[in-house]
């Protein structure tokens, strides 16, 4: 049978309105066009959908059967249209994110809370499995947003600058180096050095390791520790020194016997980017929240101030240059975080 959606709407509307005249007005058709469509459907079905009694129409037994199907089909189509419309406007869907840093997630709950207050039906997943190789996960379609330092030259990946950070030497207050105003790579000679794990096969040698090798500096021992918390406690016990980004170490400085000393200016700032391969409304909205957070916007406000801030931020963005090159001025470093870092596995919000 060659039955179209407009046939289901036709029978549903005639049944509700009771007459062809009223049904034609509801469907914005002439009565002649509506009568033609009804005859066309009955001819296709080989039955009378309605029994005529003057101007009144009454569903036949098979007409009732057709109406039941029409109601189910039209309801499903309406639901489908709503789902697609919500997805197109970033109101529903899923979002997977990861960061090229194992324990630097203390900033994330605040952003997720703000984001979920505006788009509560977006399912957010923190994909920690992608931490070691976020760009590969991105290219394979398993990750929506990767917050990365490493950039792979690939036309499919779009990089948006998010913030900069600086590496600092983290030292026990009882260590002789804690008296220096600035730490140089040569200061690591003969020291117990504690650095994070990294994957050599990813061809992303961390800057400190690269400088140590270039300057032929030989630490006494190079320890590699997965967790920032463990590294901090080792330094706090004066069992070694470490190098950690300023925004990651900041929450740890209180109530501990440690200090963070700036590295020599030869250790350049590091740029972080939000890497994406597609641009859905859900992704675009999350990127705006990221930029607001790292630009120091207040994300704890409630409606209507919240909408005003977001609209103001979007308006400002429209006035700026649409795409900034990698070498352009970046956003400020992250605002100070509160509380300890957490080791996020694969969590969903």
N, C-alpha and C positions, 0 to 999 in steps of 0.2 A: 504494500500500500504506500502511496505517495502522500504522506501527511506531513504538513509543515507546522511550525510553531504557531503561526497566525491562526491555524484551524483550531488549536487548543484554546487560544485566547478568545476566538469567536464563540465557541460553544459555552465557555465559562461565562462570558459577558452576557450572552443572550439569556442564559439560565438565571443570572442574577437580576437582570433588568426586566425580564418578562415579556418584552415586545421588541420587534425589530427596530422600531423607531427609536426607542430609548437606547438600545444596544448600538445602533449606528452612530448616535450622538456621542456616546461614551468612547467609541473606537475612532471617532473623527472620520467616519465614512459616510457616503450617501447610502440611503436605504437600498437603492438599486444595487450598489456594489456589494453591500453586505448580503443581500439575497442571492447574488450571483456566487459569492464565496460559499454560502451554506449549501446551495444546490451542487456546487462543484465537489464539496466534501461528501455529501450524501451519495453522489454518483460514484465517487472513488470507493466509498465504504460498501455500497450496494445495499444500504438500509436507509430508513427514515430516522434521523436523529430526533426530530420533533414531530409530534402529532399536532396538526393545525385545528384550531377551534375558533374560527373568525380571525381576529387579530391576535388572539392569545396563542401562545406556543407552550406545549407540554412535552417534556422529555419522554421519549419512548423507553422501553426497557433497555434496549441496546444504547440508547442515548444516555441513560443514567450510567451505564458501564463506561462509556466514553468520557463522561464528565468526571468520574472518579479518577481516571487516568490523567485527565487534563489538569485537575487540581494538584495532583502529585507532581506532575512534570513542570507545571508553571511555578510551583513553590520551590522546586529544586533549581530551576533556572534563575529565579529571583535570588536564592541563596548564593548561587554561583556568581551572579553579577555583583552582589555585595562583597563577596570574598575577593574577587578580582579587583574591584574598585578600592577596597581597603588595602590590598597589596600594592596597587599602583600608587597609593598615597602614603605608603610606609606605615600603615596602621597595623598590619599583620605580617607574619613571616618569621624567619629565623635569621640569626646573625651569629657567626662564629668569629672569635677574635683571639689573637695570641700576641705575645711580645717576645722579642729576641733577648730576653733576660729572665732568668728563672724565678727570682724572688722579688722583682720590682712591681708588685701588684697592689701596693698599699693605696694608690691613687684611684684604683678602678671601682671599688664599691660606691663611692660618691657619684661617679659618672653614671654607673648603671642605675642607681636610685633615681637620679634626675631624669635619665632617659626613660625609665619605666613609668615615671609619673606622667610623662607626655604620651608615650606609646606603650601602654601596658600589655598589649597582646603580641609584642615582639618577643620571641624566645631567644634569649642571649646565651651563648655557650662559650666558656673560656676553654680553649683547646690547648692545653699545656703540652700535648704530644708534638705540637708544631713548633715549639720553642727553638729547637736546634736547627730546623730547616723551614722557617716560615714561608720563604718565597717559593719553595717547591710545593708546599701544601697549597699555597695561593694559586699557583699555576695549574695544579691538579683539580682545582675547584673544591677542595676540602676546607678552605679558609676564606673568609670574606674580607677581614681586615688584619693585616700584620703590621705591628709597630716595630720598625726595624732600624738598624744602623747600616746594615749592608745593602747595597743596591746592585741588583742584577740588571745588566743591560738587556732589556727586552721591551719591545714596543707594546706588549699586552699589559704591562704593569705600569700603573700610574702612582707616582710618589708625591705626597703632599707633605711639606715640612710642618712638623708639629712643635718641636722644642729643641733646645740645645742643652747639653750638660758639660760639666768639667770633672775630670778625675781628680780625686784628692787622696793623699796618703793618710791612712788611718793607723794611728800609733798610740801605744799606751803612754800615759802621762809619765810613767817611770822610765821610759826609754830615752836614751840620750838624744835621738833625733827629734823628740817632741819639743826641744828648745829652739829648733830652727824655724825661721819664718816661712821658708819655702823648701820643698824637697826636690832634689834632682835625681835623675836616673842613676847616676854614679853613687848615690847614697845607699843603693840597694846592694852594693858590693859586700859580700860576706854576711848578709843578713838572712834571717829566717823569713822568707817571703811567702805570703798566703794569697793565692789568686784563684779566681773562679775556674771551673771546668770549661773547656771549649772543645769543639769538634774540629780537629785539624783537617779532616777531609772536606770541610765546607769552604776551605780557602779564605778564611776570615780570621787571620792571626790578630789577636787583640793588640791594641796599640802599645801597651806596656811591654808585652813580650817582644814585639818587633823592635822597640827602642833598646831593650836590654841586649838583644842579639846584635843590633847595629853598633852599639857602643861597647860591645864585648865585656859587659858587666856580668860578674858571676856571683849570684846569691849563694849563701852557704847551703841552703836547701830551698827548693821551690815546692811548696805544698799546694795541692789543688783541692778545693772544698766546694761542694755543690751548693750549700746553703749559706746565705748571708748571715743568718743568726749564729751559725756555728763559727763562721769567720770572725764575727764581732766578739764572741766570747773568748776565742783564742787570743785575739789582740788585747782584750780587756785583761787577760791573765798574763800579758807580756810574753806570750809564746811566739810572737812574730809580728810583722807589720803587713798591711794590706793596702790595696789601691781600689777604691770604690767611688762611684759617681756621687757628686755632692748631694743630689736629691734623694739618693737611696740611703746614704749614711745618716742624713740629718735627723731622722727620728730616733736614732740610736745614741745620740751624743749626750742626752740627759741621763743623769744617775749612773754613769759609767766612768771608769778611769781611763777614758780615751779622748783623743783630740783628732780633728781632721785638718791636715795641713795642705795648702794648695801646692800642686805640682808646678814645676818650672814652666815658664811660658812656652817652651818648646813642645810641651804636651798640649796639642791643640784641643779646642772644644770639639765635642762630638755632636753631630746632627742626627736627630731621630725623625723618621718619616712614617706616615701612614701609607702603607702599600695596599693597593686594591687592583683587581682585574675587571671589576664590573661596577656599575653605578646604579644601584637600586635606591629608592627613597629611604629604605631602612638604613643602608650604608651611609648615604649622604647625611642623614639626620645624626647618625652617631659620630661622623667626622666633625660636624658642627659642634657637638657636645664636647668632643676632645679638644677642639681649638678654644672653645670657651673656657674650659678648665685650665689648660696650660697658659692661657692668656690672663689668668687670674680673675675671671668673672665669678661673681657670687652665684653659686648653683644651689644654694640652700633656701632660696626664696620660694614663695608660693604664689598661686594665681591671685590677682592678674599680673603681678610684677614679673613672674616667670615668663609669661608670654611676651611681655614688653621687652625683656632682656633678649630673648631669642630673636624676636623680630628686629630689634635694634642691631644685633650681631649680623643677621642675614643682610640687612640693608647696608651696613658698613662693608660687608664682603662684596656686595654688588658694585659698590663704588670703587673698590680696590681693583688692582690688576687681576684678571681672572685666574691665571696660572703663574705661580712663582717658580723660577728656576731653582735648581738645587743650591746654587751659590747665593741666593737672595737672603736678605735678613730674615731670620726665623723668629718664631714666637719665643717669649721668655721661658726660662726653665720652669719646671713644675713648682707649684706652690708647696710649702712645707707640709709634709704629711704627718698624721698623728697616729700613734700606736705602732705595733711591730708588724713587720712584713709577714705574709702568710705564704705557705707553699700551696699554690692553687693547682689542683689536678684538673680534670675535665668537669667543670661545674656549669650548671644551666640556671638561668634566671628568667 
